[in-house]
Amino acid sequence: MPAETPEKDIKRYLKMRDVCEYLSVTDETICKWIRNEGMPAHKIGKQWLFSQQEIDSWVVSHNSKGGKAKKSRASQDIGGVQK
């Protein structure tokens, strides 16, 4: 009889539309993130699949790296003029 797998060890895979809804972005944005930002994704045939655990980890690490740079740049630019 197989041992039961704890729920935290079960990977949950999402489709593109699910990730778009989950992160409130378009599929174009997701494709750019996969290509340019290293968002974890698995292409099976023509369909992209995403591990919810990997996406959650990527969002946290990406936010801590990229969030500061975007924030500081935005605070320096006021009305298109750099301080």
N, C-alpha and C positions, 0 to 999 in steps of 0.2 A: 504494500500500500504506500503510495507516494506521500512524502511529508508535506504538510501544508506550508505554503509560502506566506510569510507575513505580508500584509497589505502594502507596507511601505516599500517592499522589494518588487512589487508588480509595476512594470513600466506601462504607462498610459500613453498611447500614441494618438496624436491629433492630426487631422487633415488641415490643408491650407486654410479653408474657410473657418475652421475652429480656431486656429491661431490668430487669424485676422480679427475675429470677434473677441478673443481672449485679450489681445493687446490693443484693440481699437485702432487698427491701422489697415491699409489696403494691401492686397496681394502684391502690388508693385513694390511697396515698402518692404515687405517680407523678402521678396526676391533680391532687392538691393542689399538688405542686411545679410542674407546668405552669401552673396557674392563679395561684398566689400567689408563686412564687419565680423565675419566668422560665425554667424548664427548657426547653431547645430541643426542639421536637417538631413534626412535620408530620402534619396530619390529611388522609388521602386517603380520601374517602368516610367510612366509619364506623371506619376503622382508623387508629391512631396509628403512625407510623414515626419512628424515631430514628436519627440519624447517630451512630455510635459515637465518632467524633472529637469531635463537638459535645458529647456526653454526658461524655466524659472531660474536656474543657476546662471544662465547666460544674461538674462535681464538684470539680475543683481550685480554681476561682475561688470557688465557693460555700462550700467548706470553709474557705478562708482568710478569707472575710468573716464567715460565720455561726458558724464553729467557736469563735472567740474570745469572741463575745458569749454563746454558750450556756455555754461553759466558765466564764466569769467569773460569770455568773448562778448557775450550779450551785454554785460555790465559796462564794457569798454565802449561799445558802439551805441551812440545815442543819435537817433535821426540820421543814420548813415555817416556820421562824423565820428572818428575815433578820438577819444580823450587823450 
